[in-house]
């Protein structure tokens, strides 16, 4: 554990102010009997995470949010978004945006690839703020408890793609669609515009990627992330389970078709966002 929850609570109050810290105290979570949930999340660390990411959200990437009313206030749900930017700031901005636009606040549980929870100290801190490893049993438990997942169906290859491929989606993995059908959970598509320009990559090294458990390690064109403005576009929930019969979750063809529906919805949100924005930094 990085530090005790009492320290996280004090830091959160200092970073957020008493009013916002008090609002996040209303966060609903499943206490496993020792202050943390079964995956290590604790409300004090959620508030601390909000505090340390808020300046990036408000002043650096100056996030604009559209359609947040589509995020369900309760019940099992899956946020499915595009992924980009070399460093996963897009996940942090989406996580905070959901916290800020839900009342009572909800944590979108980021589903991470296998190497993230294993990162020393960082993996533990992320878990305290709600991240969960992507094992099948983990996501099943979360959905059965009526929680909301945050997934990036393109996977890690999307964050290492070259700049010339910006805003062109990789083929979506299908796991989120199978979960949506099996647990009758709506999928909320999210199009993120702005992350592609924050840290454009000029090259990717497969050798370095092996060191970090990635398909490739991106070599950025600039030494630090640029202050591109983020635009987060939420689409209307997709009730995939209403489009398919009850046994569709065991049909590979139906699952692949459902994943393609989600990908099309995300791409449409991206395209609309690109048309709406006035400039990369505006």
C-alpha positions in Angstrom: 0.0 0.0 0.0 1.5 3.4 -1.0 0.3 5.2 2.2 -2.6 4.9 4.6 -6.1 6.0 3.6 -6.0 8.8 6.3 -3.1 10.4 4.5 -4.9 10.1 1.2 -8.0 11.7 2.7 -5.9 14.7 4.0 -4.2 15.1 0.7 -7.5 14.9 -1.2 -9.1 17.7 1.0 -6.1 19.9 0.3 -6.1 19.3 -3.4 -9.9 19.3 -4.1 -11.3 21.6 -1.4 -13.7 20.5 1.3 -16.8 20.7 -0.8 -15.6 18.4 -3.6 -13.9 16.1 -1.1 -17.2 15.8 0.8 -19.1 15.1 -2.4 -16.7 12.2 -3.2 -17.4 10.8 0.3 -20.8 9.8 -1.0 -19.1 7.4 -3.4 -20.8 4.0 -3.2 -18.5 1.0 -3.1 -18.5 -2.6 -1.8 -16.5 -2.6 1.4 -15.0 -6.1 1.8 -14.9 -5.6 5.6 -11.5 -3.8 5.9 -12.2 -0.4 4.3 -11.2 -1.6 0.8 -13.3 -3.4 -1.8 -12.3 -6.8 -3.1 -10.0 -5.3 -5.7 -8.3 -2.8 -3.4 -10.3 0.4 -4.1 -10.8 2.9 -1.3 -12.8 6.1 -1.5 -10.0 8.2 0.0 -7.7 7.2 -2.8 -10.4 7.8 -5.4 -10.6 11.4 -4.1 -6.8 11.7 -4.0 -6.6 10.5 -7.6 -9.2 13.1 -8.5 -7.1 15.7 -6.8 -3.9 15.0 -8.5 -5.4 14.6 -12.0 -7.7 17.7 -11.7 -5.1 20.3 -12.8 -4.3 18.2 -15.9 -8.0 18.0 -16.6 -8.9 21.6 -15.9 -5.8 23.6 -16.9 -3.6 21.5 -19.2 -5.9 19.5 -21.4 -8.9 21.7 -20.6 -11.4 18.9 -21.0 -14.8 19.5 -22.6 -17.5 16.9 -22.1 -20.5 16.2 -24.3 -23.4 13.9 -23.6 -22.4 12.9 -20.1 -26.1 12.5 -19.3 -25.8 9.2 -21.2 -23.7 7.7 -18.4 -26.1 5.6 -16.2 -26.4 6.7 -12.6 -26.6 3.1 -11.4 -26.5 -0.5 -12.5 -24.0 -2.5 -14.6 -22.7 -0.7 -17.6 -19.6 -0.7 -19.9 -17.9 2.5 -21.2 -16.1 1.6 -24.5 -13.7 4.3 -25.8 -10.9 4.7 -28.3 -7.4 4.7 -27.0 -4.4 6.8 -28.0 -1.7 9.2 -27.0 1.4 7.1 -26.2 0.8 7.7 -22.5 -2.7 6.7 -21.2 -3.8 10.1 -20.1 -7.0 9.5 -22.0 -8.0 6.9 -19.4 -7.3 9.3 -16.5 -9.3 12.1 -18.1 -12.3 9.8 -18.9 -12.2 8.4 -15.3 -12.2 11.9 -13.8 -14.9 13.1 -16.2 -17.3 10.4 -15.1 -16.6 11.2 -11.4 -17.3 14.9 -12.0 -20.5 14.3 -14.0 -22.3 11.7 -12.0 -24.3 12.4 -8.8 -23.8 10.5 -6.5 -20.3 10.0 -8.0 -19.6 6.8 -9.8 -16.2 5.3 -10.4 -15.7 3.9 -13.9 -13.5 0.9 -13.2 -10.6 0.9 -15.7 -9.9 -2.6 -16.9 -6.1 -2.9 -17.4 -3.9 -5.2 -19.3 -1.9 -7.7 -17.4 1.3 -5.7 -17.0 -0.3 -2.6 -15.3 -1.3 -4.2 -12.0 2.3 -5.6 -11.7 3.9 -2.2 -11.9 5.7 -1.4 -8.6 3.8 1.1 -6.4 2.0 2.5 -9.4 -0.1 -0.6 -9.9 -1.1 -0.5 -6.2 -2.0 3.2 -6.4 -4.1 2.6 -9.5 -5.9 -0.2 -7.8 -6.7 2.0 -4.9 -8.4 4.4 -7.3 -10.5 1.7 -9.0 -8.4 0.0 -11.6 -8.9 -3.8 -12.0 -6.9 -6.4 -13.8 -8.7 -7.7 -16.9 -9.1 -11.3 -15.7 -12.5 -12.8 -16.6 -13.5 -13.4 -13.0 -12.8 -9.8 -12.1 -15.0 -8.2 -14.7 -17.8 -10.8 -14.0 -17.8 -9.9 -10.3 -17.9 -6.1 -11.1 -20.9 -6.5 -13.5 -22.7 -8.8 -11.1 -22.4 -6.1 -8.4 -23.8 -3.5 -10.8 -20.6 -1.6 -11.4 -19.4 0.3 -14.5 -16.4 -0.8 -16.5 -14.1 1.4 -18.6 -12.6 -0.5 -21.5 -10.5 0.3 -24.5 -11.3 -2.5 -26.9 -8.4 -1.6 -29.2 -6.0 -2.6 -26.5 -2.4 -1.4 -26.0 -1.6 -1.5 -29.8 -3.7 1.7 -30.2 -1.4 3.8 -27.9 1.7 2.9 -29.9 0.3 3.4 -33.4 2.1 6.0 -35.6 0.8 9.6 -35.8 -0.2 9.1 -39.5 -2.9 6.6 -38.3 -4.5 9.0 -35.8 -8.2 8.6 -35.2 -8.3 5.4 -37.3 -9.5 2.7 -35.0 -7.8 -0.7 -34.7 -10.3 -3.6 -34.9 -12.0 -3.9 -31.6 -11.5 -6.9 -29.4 -14.8 -8.6 -28.6 -14.7 -9.3 -24.9 -16.7 -6.2 -24.0 -19.5 -7.3 -26.4 -19.6 -10.8 -24.9 -19.9 -9.3 -21.4 -22.6 -6.9 -22.5 -24.7 -9.7 -23.9 -24.1 -12.1 -21.1 -24.8 -9.6 -18.3 -27.4 -7.5 -20.2 -25.3 -4.4 -19.5 -25.6 -1.3 -21.8 -22.5 -0.2 -23.7 -21.9 3.6 -23.7 -19.6 4.4 -26.6 -17.1 7.2 -26.0 -15.2 9.1 -28.7 -12.1 10.8 -27.3 -10.6 13.6 -29.5 -7.4 15.4 -28.5 -5.3 12.6 -27.1 -3.8 11.7 -30.5 -1.9 15.0 -30.6 -0.6 15.1 -27.1 2.5 12.9 -27.7 2.8 11.9 -31.3 5.1 9.0 -32.0 7.6 8.9 -34.8 8.8 5.4 -34.3 8.0 2.3 -32.3 10.6 -0.2 -30.9 9.5 -3.8 -30.6 12.7 -4.6 -28.6 11.9 -2.0 -25.9 8.2 -3.1 -26.0 9.2 -6.6 -24.8 10.8 -5.0 -21.7 7.5 -3.5 -20.7 5.2 -6.2 -22.0 3.9 -4.1 -24.9 3.7 -5.0 -28.6 6.0 -2.0 -29.2 7.4 1.0 -27.3 6.6 4.3 -28.9 9.4 6.9 -29.5 7.7 10.3 -29.2 8.5 13.3 -31.4 8.5 15.7 -28.4 9.9 15.2 -24.9 6.7 15.9 -23.0 2.9 15.8 -23.6 1.6 18.8 -25.5 -1.4 20.7 -24.1 -3.9 19.5 -26.7 -7.5 20.1 -25.7 -9.5 17.0 -24.9 -13.1 16.5 -26.1 -15.0 13.6 -24.6 -18.1 12.6 -26.6 -20.5 10.1 -24.9 -23.0 8.4 -27.2 -26.4 7.0 -26.4 -26.3 3.6 -24.5 -26.3 0.6 -26.8 -28.6 -2.2 -25.4 -26.9 -5.0 -27.4 -28.8 -7.6 -25.4 -32.0 -6.3 -26.8 -30.8 -6.9 -30.4 -29.8 -10.5 -30.0 -31.3 -13.7 -28.5 -30.5 -14.8 -24.9 -27.9 -17.3 -26.1 -26.0 -14.8 -28.2 -23.2 -14.5 -25.6 -22.1 -18.0 -26.6 -22.2 -17.3 -30.4 -18.8 -16.0 -31.7 -20.5 -14.6 -34.8 -23.0 -12.6 -32.8 -20.3 -11.3 -30.4 -18.1 -10.1 -33.3 -21.1 -8.4 -34.9 -22.0 -6.7 -31.6 -18.4 -5.5 -31.2 -18.5 -4.0 -34.7 -21.7 -2.1 -33.8 -19.8 -0.6 -30.8 -16.8 0.3 -33.0 -18.9 2.0 -35.5 -20.6 4.1 -32.8 -17.2 5.1 -31.4 -15.9 6.0 -34.8 -19.0 8.1 -35.5 -18.4 10.0 -32.2 -14.8 10.6 -33.1 -15.7 11.9 -36.6 -18.3 14.2 -35.2 -15.8 15.5 -32.6 -13.2 16.2 -35.2 -15.7 18.2 -37.2 -16.8 20.2 -34.1 -13.4 21.2 -32.8 -11.9 24.5 -33.8 -8.3 23.4 -33.5 -5.9 21.0 -31.7 -5.1 23.4 -28.9 -8.3 25.6 -29.0 
